[in-house]
């Protein structure tokens, strides 16, 4: 997914108005993944509302403890809940080699 020059300019104008980012929906999905001990995947988009960049989550797919199907289009995410007792006791880690291979296939 790439932006042309006009789209990039529009994005820069919107981002200048942003003073905070709302990750509340992302946190809900992460909490659900930990509670179920199942990977979740889906698509994410953003929109600017007043001075807030909102991260929206859509097309959620539920998987198993260490696997989930990932949507084939759009900007995607997936969780890794194995071994996370709570969202406060987990960390964001770099993508795995399998994750990077999927990214490379899609955006070559």
N, C-alpha and C positions, 0 to 999 in steps of 0.2 A: 504494500500500500504506500504510494508516494504522493506528494503534493506538488502541484505545479506552482509557478511563481506567484500567481494571483492568490491561490489558496494559502500559501505560506504567509503572504502579507496580511491576509485576513486573520490568520491565526495569531500572528504577532500582535496585531491591534487588540484582539480579544484578550490575550494574555497580559497585556499592559494594565488591564482593568482588574485583574485577579489579585486579591490580597490573601486568600485562603483556599485550601483544597478540602473538599468534603469526601472522605473515605468511608462514611458510615455504612454504605451498602456493601463495600468490600469487607469491612469488619464483620457484618452479619453473615456473609458467605463463609468467611474464615472460621467464625465461631461454630456455624452449622457443620462444617467439614470436620472440625475437632470433635464435636459432640457425637457425630455419626461414626467417626473414625473411618471415613470414606473420602476419597479424592473427589473433588467437584471441579468442573470445567465450564467454560462459557465464553461469551464475548463481552468486551467492555468498550464503552464509548465515553466521551466527555462532553459536557456542555457548560457554558458560562451562564450563571444565574446571578444577576446583580454583580457582586464582587467575588463570587465563589465559583471555583471550578468543581463541578460535580462529576464524580466517576459513577457511571451507570453500568449495571451488570444485567445481561440478558442471556437467554437461551442456555440456562443452567442444565448441565448433564451430571448425573450422579454415577460414580464408579465404585470400585472396591477400595480396600485399604491402601493399595499401592499401584492402582492403575485406573485410568479413566479415558474415554474417547474424547478427543479434542475437536471442537468445531473446525471445519475445513476452510472457512472463510472469515475474514475480518480480523480484528485484534482480539487475541485469545489470552486466557489465563487458565491455570489449574493449580490446585492445592496439593500439598504433601503433608497430611496430618499425622502420619505414623510417628509415634513417640512424642507427640505434643500433648501434654496434660492440660494446657490452657494456651490461649493466644498470648498471654503475658510471658509464657515460658517457651516461646519458639522464636526463630529468627528467620529473616529473609536471606536466602542463600543464592549463589549464582546458579544459573540454569545447568541442568545435567547435560551430558554429551548427547543423550537421546533427544532432549528438548532442543538443543542447538541444531541437531540434524533435521528435525521437523521444521524449524525456523528457516534453515538454509534451503530446504526443498521448496518451501512456499515463496520465499522472497529472493530467489536466485537472480 
